[in-house]
Amino acid sequence: MNHLRKLVTCGIFGLAITGMGASSTLAGEWVSLFDGQTLGDWTTADGTPGRWKVEDGAITSSGPASHLFSPRSDYKNFRYRAEIKINDKGNSGMYFRTKKGPDFPRGYEAQINSTHRDPVKTGSLYSHVPVKEILVSPETWFVQEVEAVGNHIIIKVNGKTTVDYIDPKSTYTQGHFAFQHHDPTCKVAIRKIEVMELDEKGK
């Protein structure tokens, strides 16, 4: 019995760790992409020395502009959410279906910005659907969630839908998740990063 219990326990633990790495997740189940203690296999692009670290249970960054990319690059249809906090006049982004590369990567971006001079605020789908209203005060934790199925993209902030958009060009169909550190004046904090992979019908 003890031997069987160990096998079951190891199997469950192995499944949990799989969600952190590059292996496939189970469709229709939320899987954590951050353990609250380390960056795991999240990395910056070659030639972009980002100063990303884990501090007080959250991912943060400093220094010049950089992006932190998920281990996997094959996310297609999903729900993707994180708890986020941005400083006053700070700017960041929650990228999805993005290519790994230097500078500002090619991919969709759910904006993170409360009071930065950029008029495109949190809850926007950058370059596609702008939100000009300040939905969340700076230095305040909030949940931003993205649902992408085919060319249909939905963004929610604290459960409120801010974007419901059909991209007629299907601009990006597959890629990494990533977080942006916009410039040295910004300080973003990110925790509880989760993904639920879906099929082409959104199930």
Backbone as numpy.savetxt, mean C-alpha at the origin, in Angstrom:
# Nx Ny Nz CAx CAy CAz Cx Cy Cz
-0.55 -37.81 19.47 -1.38 -36.60 19.47 -0.52 -35.34 19.47
0.54 -35.32 20.31 1.42 -34.15 20.37 2.10 -33.92 19.02
2.50 -35.05 18.38 3.15 -34.94 17.08 2.20 -34.34 16.05
0.94 -34.77 16.07 -0.05 -34.24 15.15 -0.30 -32.77 15.41
-0.37 -32.40 16.69 -0.61 -31.01 17.04 0.52 -30.12 16.51
1.77 -30.61 16.60 2.91 -29.85 16.10 2.83 -29.64 14.60
2.40 -30.70 13.89 2.29 -30.59 12.44 1.25 -29.56 12.04
0.11 -29.56 12.72 -0.95 -28.61 12.42 -0.48 -27.19 12.71
0.16 -27.02 13.88 0.65 -25.70 14.26 1.66 -25.17 13.25
2.59 -26.02 12.83 3.60 -25.62 11.86 2.96 -25.24 10.53
1.92 -25.97 10.15 1.24 -25.67 8.90 0.59 -24.31 8.93
-0.08 -23.98 10.04 -0.73 -22.69 10.18 0.31 -21.58 10.19
1.40 -21.77 10.94 2.45 -20.76 11.03 3.07 -20.53 9.66
3.29 -21.60 8.92 3.87 -21.47 7.59 2.99 -20.67 6.66
1.67 -20.85 6.77 0.74 -20.10 5.95 0.81 -18.62 6.27
0.91 -18.28 7.56 0.99 -16.88 7.96 2.24 -16.23 7.40
3.37 -16.93 7.46 4.61 -16.37 6.96 4.56 -16.21 5.45
3.87 -17.13 4.75 3.75 -17.03 3.30 3.15 -15.70 2.90
2.18 -15.21 3.68 1.54 -13.94 3.37 2.50 -12.78 3.41
3.62 -12.89 4.13 4.58 -11.82 4.23 5.54 -11.78 3.06
5.69 -12.89 2.35 6.74 -12.98 1.34 6.22 -12.94 -0.07
6.92 -13.66 -0.96 6.65 -13.56 -2.38 5.70 -14.63 -2.88
5.27 -15.54 -2.05 4.40 -16.61 -2.50 2.97 -16.12 -2.67
2.15 -16.89 -3.37 0.77 -16.52 -3.61 -0.04 -16.60 -2.32
-1.01 -15.69 -2.21 -1.92 -15.71 -1.08 -3.22 -16.39 -1.50
-4.08 -16.65 -0.54 -5.35 -17.29 -0.83 -6.38 -16.25 -1.23
-7.07 -16.46 -2.35 -8.09 -15.53 -2.80 -9.20 -15.41 -1.77
-9.67 -14.18 -1.55 -10.79 -13.95 -0.65 -10.44 -13.90 0.82
-9.16 -13.92 1.17 -8.75 -13.83 2.57 -7.78 -12.67 2.76
-7.95 -11.93 3.87 -7.01 -10.86 4.18 -5.69 -11.46 4.63
-4.60 -10.96 4.08 -3.26 -11.42 4.41 -2.40 -10.22 4.78
-1.69 -10.32 5.89 -0.82 -9.23 6.34 0.46 -9.18 5.52
0.88 -7.97 5.16 2.12 -7.76 4.42 3.18 -7.06 5.28
2.89 -6.88 6.57 3.83 -6.21 7.47 3.66 -6.78 8.87
4.78 -7.21 9.47 4.71 -7.86 10.78 4.80 -6.90 11.96
4.93 -5.60 11.68 5.00 -4.61 12.75 6.37 -4.46 13.38
7.35 -5.23 12.90 8.67 -5.21 13.51 9.81 -5.01 12.51
9.67 -5.54 11.31 10.73 -5.45 10.31 10.15 -5.07 8.95
11.01 -4.66 8.04 10.58 -4.37 6.67 10.36 -5.65 5.87
10.80 -6.78 6.42 10.66 -8.04 5.70 11.36 -7.96 4.36
10.66 -8.32 3.28 11.24 -8.30 1.95 10.84 -7.06 1.15
10.26 -6.05 1.81 9.98 -4.80 1.13 11.31 -4.10 0.86
11.51 -3.57 -0.33 12.80 -2.99 -0.71 12.60 -1.72 -1.55
13.65 -0.92 -1.64 13.66 0.23 -2.53 14.23 -0.21 -3.89
14.07 0.65 -4.88 14.60 0.35 -6.21 16.11 0.54 -6.21
16.79 -0.18 -7.10 18.23 -0.03 -7.25 18.57 1.43 -7.57
19.58 1.94 -6.90 20.00 3.32 -7.13 19.20 4.35 -6.38
18.26 3.89 -5.55 17.45 4.81 -4.75 17.64 4.45 -3.28
18.58 5.07 -2.60 18.90 4.69 -1.21 17.90 5.26 -0.21
16.71 4.70 -0.19 15.70 5.18 0.74 16.05 4.86 2.19
15.67 5.74 3.09 15.93 5.54 4.51 14.65 5.07 5.21
14.24 3.87 4.86 13.04 3.29 5.43 13.39 2.45 6.66
12.54 2.51 7.68 12.77 1.73 8.89 11.44 1.52 9.60
11.47 0.65 10.61 10.29 0.43 11.45 10.52 1.12 12.78
9.56 1.93 13.17 9.67 2.72 14.39 8.32 2.71 15.11
8.31 2.25 16.35 7.06 2.18 17.14 5.97 1.42 16.40
6.34 0.32 15.77 5.36 -0.54 15.11 4.86 -0.06 13.77
5.51 0.97 13.20 5.08 1.51 11.91 6.28 1.71 11.00
6.05 1.62 9.70 7.08 1.90 8.71 7.17 3.40 8.50
8.37 3.96 8.56 8.58 5.38 8.33 9.78 5.57 7.42
9.99 6.81 6.98 11.14 7.11 6.14 11.60 8.53 6.38
12.80 8.82 5.88 13.37 10.17 5.97 14.34 10.35 4.81
14.88 11.56 4.68 15.86 11.81 3.63 15.22 12.13 2.29
15.94 11.90 1.20 15.44 12.25 -0.14 14.28 11.35 -0.56
13.64 11.75 -1.64 12.48 11.02 -2.15 12.84 9.57 -2.46
11.94 8.66 -2.11 12.15 7.24 -2.41 10.83 6.50 -2.29
10.84 5.25 -2.72 9.64 4.41 -2.67 10.02 3.03 -2.14
9.12 2.46 -1.37 9.32 1.13 -0.78 8.36 0.17 -1.46
8.90 -0.90 -2.07 8.11 -1.80 -2.90 7.87 -3.15 -2.22
6.69 -3.69 -2.44 6.35 -5.02 -1.93 7.22 -6.07 -2.61
7.40 -7.23 -1.97 8.19 -8.31 -2.58 7.62 -8.79 -3.92
6.31 -8.94 -3.99 5.69 -9.47 -5.20 5.40 -8.36 -6.21
5.43 -8.74 -7.48 5.17 -7.79 -8.56 4.02 -8.24 -9.45
3.21 -9.19 -8.97 2.18 -9.78 -9.82 0.76 -9.56 -9.29
0.56 -8.51 -8.50 -0.79 -8.24 -7.99 -1.66 -7.69 -9.12
-2.83 -8.29 -9.31 -3.73 -7.89 -10.39 -5.05 -7.36 -9.85
-5.84 -8.25 -9.23 -7.16 -7.90 -8.71 -7.15 -8.10 -7.19
-7.60 -7.10 -6.45 -7.40 -7.17 -5.00 -8.15 -6.06 -4.27
-8.21 -6.23 -2.98 -8.48 -5.16 -2.02 -7.19 -4.99 -1.22
-6.81 -3.76 -1.00 -5.49 -3.46 -0.42 -5.68 -2.28 0.53
-5.29 -2.45 1.79 -5.55 -1.39 2.75 -4.38 -1.24 3.73
-4.32 -0.07 4.34 -3.29 0.20 5.33 -3.77 1.30 6.26
-3.23 1.29 7.48 -3.42 2.40 8.41 -2.26 3.36 8.21
-2.57 4.64 8.06 -1.57 5.62 7.64 -1.70 6.90 8.45
-0.56 7.57 8.63 -0.55 8.90 9.26 0.47 9.75 8.51
0.09 10.99 8.18 1.00 11.89 7.47 1.16 13.18 8.27
2.37 13.73 8.25 2.63 14.95 9.01 2.03 16.18 8.34
2.00 17.28 9.08 1.51 18.56 8.55 2.39 18.97 7.38
1.76 19.28 6.26 2.43 19.66 5.01 3.24 18.52 4.40
2.98 17.31 4.85 3.63 16.13 4.29 2.88 15.61 3.07
3.56 14.76 2.31 3.00 14.20 1.08 3.53 12.78 0.91
2.66 11.85 0.57 3.05 10.47 0.34 2.08 9.86 -0.65
2.22 8.58 -0.89 1.33 7.91 -1.82 1.31 6.42 -1.57
0.18 5.82 -1.88 -0.04 4.39 -1.71 -0.19 3.83 -3.13
0.91 3.31 -3.68 0.93 2.87 -5.07 0.41 1.42 -5.20
-0.14 1.13 -6.37 -0.56 -0.24 -6.67 -0.46 -0.48 -8.17
-0.25 -1.76 -8.51 0.03 -2.15 -9.90 1.16 -1.30 -10.47
2.21 -1.13 -9.70 3.29 -0.25 -10.11 4.55 -1.04 -10.46
5.35 -0.46 -11.33 6.63 -1.04 -11.71 7.70 -0.58 -10.72
8.61 -1.46 -10.40 9.71 -1.10 -9.52 10.77 -0.35 -10.32
11.11 0.84 -9.81 12.11 1.62 -10.52 12.44 2.89 -9.77
13.46 3.62 -10.18 13.86 4.85 -9.51 12.89 5.99 -9.79
13.14 7.13 -9.15 12.30 8.32 -9.32 10.86 7.99 -8.90
9.89 8.56 -9.59 8.49 8.29 -9.27 8.01 7.18 -10.20
7.67 6.02 -9.65 7.40 4.84 -10.49 6.11 4.94 -11.27
6.02 4.13 -12.31 4.82 4.05 -13.13 3.82 3.11 -12.48
2.65 3.62 -12.17 1.61 2.83 -11.54 0.52 3.75 -11.03
-0.56 3.16 -10.55 -1.62 3.95 -9.93 -1.16 4.41 -8.54
-1.65 5.60 -8.14 -1.31 6.11 -6.82 -2.56 6.62 -6.12
-2.84 6.06 -4.95 -3.85 6.61 -4.05 -3.13 7.64 -3.18
-3.50 8.89 -3.33 -2.76 9.98 -2.70 -2.87 9.97 -1.18
-1.79 10.43 -0.53 -1.76 10.63 0.92 -1.26 12.05 1.15
-2.16 12.96 1.51 -1.81 14.37 1.64 -2.95 15.11 2.32
-2.67 15.66 3.48 -3.67 16.47 4.17 -3.49 17.96 3.91
-2.26 18.46 4.12 -2.05 19.91 4.07 -0.84 20.32 3.23
-0.28 19.41 2.45 0.79 19.77 1.52 0.26 20.74 0.47
1.16 21.54 -0.13 0.73 22.53 -1.12 0.08 21.91 -2.36
0.36 20.64 -2.63 -0.31 19.96 -3.73 -1.80 19.92 -3.44
-2.66 20.43 -4.34 -4.10 20.46 -4.07 -4.77 19.09 -4.11
-4.07 18.07 -4.62 -4.64 16.72 -4.70 -4.45 16.04 -3.35
-5.56 15.76 -2.68 -5.51 15.32 -1.28 -5.75 13.81 -1.12
-5.61 13.37 0.11 -5.87 11.98 0.48 -7.21 11.52 -0.09
-7.22 10.30 -0.62 -8.44 9.74 -1.20 -8.51 9.88 -2.70
-7.57 10.63 -3.30 -7.54 10.81 -4.75 -6.90 9.61 -5.44
-7.28 9.40 -6.69 -6.53 8.53 -7.59 -5.72 9.47 -8.46
-4.44 9.60 -8.12 -3.61 10.65 -8.71 -3.61 10.56 -10.24
-3.73 11.73 -10.87 -3.74 11.89 -12.33 -5.02 11.38 -12.99
-5.96 10.88 -12.19 -7.22 10.38 -12.74 -8.44 11.02 -12.07
-8.54 10.91 -10.76 -9.68 11.46 -10.03 -9.16 12.24 -8.83
-9.16 13.58 -8.90 -8.66 14.37 -7.77 -9.72 14.57 -6.70
-9.28 14.57 -5.46 -10.11 14.96 -4.31 -9.45 16.20 -3.73
-10.16 17.31 -3.66 -9.58 18.57 -3.18 -9.90 18.83 -1.72
-10.87 18.11 -1.17 -11.28 18.30 0.22 -10.30 17.61 1.17
-10.01 18.25 2.30 -9.18 17.62 3.33 -10.06 16.70 4.15
-9.87 15.40 3.97 -10.72 14.42 4.64 -10.18 14.00 6.00
-8.85 14.11 6.17 -8.21 13.66 7.41 -7.21 14.73 7.85
-7.23 15.08 9.11 -6.28 16.07 9.63 -4.88 15.46 9.67
-3.84 16.29 9.54 -2.48 15.75 9.66 -2.25 15.17 11.04
-1.29 14.25 11.12 -0.94 13.58 12.38 -2.09 12.76 12.95
-2.97 12.28 12.07 -4.12 11.48 12.47 -4.11 10.16 11.72
-4.22 9.05 12.44 -4.27 7.74 11.79 -5.59 7.60 11.04
-5.52 7.04 9.85 -6.72 6.74 9.06 -6.47 5.47 8.26
-7.55 4.90 7.74 -7.45 3.70 6.89 -7.78 4.10 5.46
-6.87 3.81 4.56 -7.14 3.98 3.14 -7.16 2.59 2.48
-8.21 2.36 1.71 -8.38 1.06 1.07 -8.59 1.24 -0.42
-7.93 0.39 -1.19 -8.06 0.37 -2.64 -8.65 -0.96 -3.06
-9.64 -0.92 -3.95 -10.13 -2.13 -4.59 -9.92 -1.97 -6.09
-9.19 -2.90 -6.69 -8.92 -2.86 -8.12 -9.28 -4.20 -8.74
-10.25 -4.18 -9.62 -10.66 -5.38 -10.36 -10.77 -4.98 -11.82
-9.87 -5.54 -12.64 -9.83 -5.11 -14.03 -9.52 -3.62 -14.09
-10.33 -2.86 -14.83 -10.10 -1.43 -14.93 -11.01 -0.61 -14.01
-11.64 -1.30 -13.06 -12.53 -0.63 -12.09 -11.77 -0.42 -10.78
-11.64 0.83 -10.38 -10.87 1.17 -9.18 -11.74 1.94 -8.20
-11.74 1.48 -6.96 -12.47 2.14 -5.88 -11.47 2.48 -4.77
-11.56 3.69 -4.24 -10.74 4.10 -3.10 -11.67 4.54 -1.98
-11.36 4.09 -0.77 -12.13 4.48 0.41 -11.20 5.03 1.47
-11.66 6.05 2.18 -10.93 6.61 3.31 -11.83 6.50 4.53
-11.37 5.73 5.52 -12.18 5.46 6.72 -13.58 4.97 6.35
-13.65 4.13 5.32 -14.92 3.53 4.91 -15.74 4.37 3.94
-15.34 5.63 3.70 -16.08 6.51 2.79 -15.49 6.39 1.39
-16.33 6.12 0.38 -15.85 6.01 -0.99 -15.52 7.39 -1.54
-14.28 7.58 -1.98 -13.82 8.84 -2.55 -13.60 8.74 -4.05
-13.35 7.52 -4.54 -13.14 7.28 -5.97 -13.89 6.02 -6.36
-14.64 6.10 -7.46 -15.26 4.94 -8.08 -15.10 5.16 -9.59
-14.07 4.58 -10.15 -13.58 5.00 -11.47 -13.34 3.80 -12.37
-13.77 3.95 -13.62 -13.45 2.99 -14.67 -12.38 3.62 -15.55
-11.21 3.02 -15.60 -10.12 3.54 -16.42 -10.28 3.02 -17.84
-10.69 3.87 -18.77 -10.96 3.38 -20.14 -9.72 2.86 -20.85
-8.54 3.27 -20.38 -7.29 2.83 -21.01 -6.67 1.63 -20.31
-7.28 1.20 -19.18 -6.68 0.11 -18.39 -5.17 0.34 -18.28
-4.81 1.51 -17.78 -3.42 1.98 -17.83 -2.43 1.01 -17.21
-2.79 0.47 -16.04 -1.89 -0.47 -15.35 -2.70 -1.70 -14.96
-2.17 -2.87 -15.25 -2.93 -4.10 -15.02 -2.31 -5.03 -13.98
-1.04 -4.81 -13.65 -0.35 -5.73 -12.74 0.91 -5.04 -12.22
1.27 -5.38 -10.97 2.52 -4.82 -10.47 2.68 -4.95 -8.97
3.63 -4.18 -8.45 3.91 -4.13 -7.02 2.90 -3.24 -6.30
2.90 -3.35 -4.97 2.41 -2.29 -4.10 3.63 -1.47 -3.70
3.45 -0.20 -3.38 4.58 0.62 -2.95 4.06 1.80 -2.12
4.94 2.32 -1.28 4.66 3.53 -0.52 5.70 4.59 -0.87
5.28 5.82 -0.86 6.11 6.93 -1.30 6.60 7.78 -0.12
7.88 8.13 -0.18 8.42 9.19 0.67 8.73 10.34 -0.28
7.91 11.38 -0.25 7.91 12.39 -1.30 9.14 13.30 -1.28
9.56 13.74 -0.09 10.70 14.65 0.01 11.13 14.75 1.47
12.27 15.41 1.75 12.80 15.42 3.12 11.91 16.07 4.17
10.93 16.88 3.77 10.05 17.53 4.75 8.91 16.62 5.20
8.76 15.48 4.55 7.61 14.61 4.80 7.94 13.50 5.80
6.93 13.13 6.56 7.06 11.98 7.45 5.75 11.21 7.43
5.79 10.06 6.79 4.62 9.19 6.73 4.86 8.01 7.65
3.80 7.53 8.27 3.85 6.31 9.10 2.80 5.35 8.57
3.17 4.08 8.44 2.29 3.08 7.83 2.29 1.83 8.69
1.12 1.30 8.98 1.03 0.06 9.76 -0.17 -0.75 9.26
-0.24 -1.97 9.68 -1.34 -2.88 9.36 -1.64 -2.89 7.86
-0.65 -3.30 7.07 -0.80 -3.40 5.62 -1.38 -4.77 5.29
-2.49 -4.79 4.56 -3.16 -6.06 4.26 -3.64 -6.09 2.82
-3.70 -7.29 2.26 -4.24 -7.48 0.92 -5.20 -8.67 0.91
-6.25 -8.54 0.14 -7.15 -9.65 -0.17 -7.16 -9.81 -1.68
-6.61 -10.90 -2.18 -6.60 -11.09 -3.63 -7.95 -11.60 -4.12
-8.35 -11.11 -5.29 -9.65 -11.42 -5.87 -9.47 -12.02 -7.26
-10.52 -12.64 -7.76 -10.46 -13.12 -9.13 -10.93 -12.01 -10.06
-11.00 -12.30 -11.36 -11.35 -11.27 -12.33 -12.78 -10.78 -12.20
-13.60 -11.49 -11.41 -14.98 -11.07 -11.15 -15.11 -10.33 -9.82
-13.99 -10.16 -9.12 -14.01 -9.44 -7.85 -14.42 -10.30 -6.68
-14.26 -11.62 -6.80 -14.63 -12.51 -5.72 -13.40 -13.20 -5.14
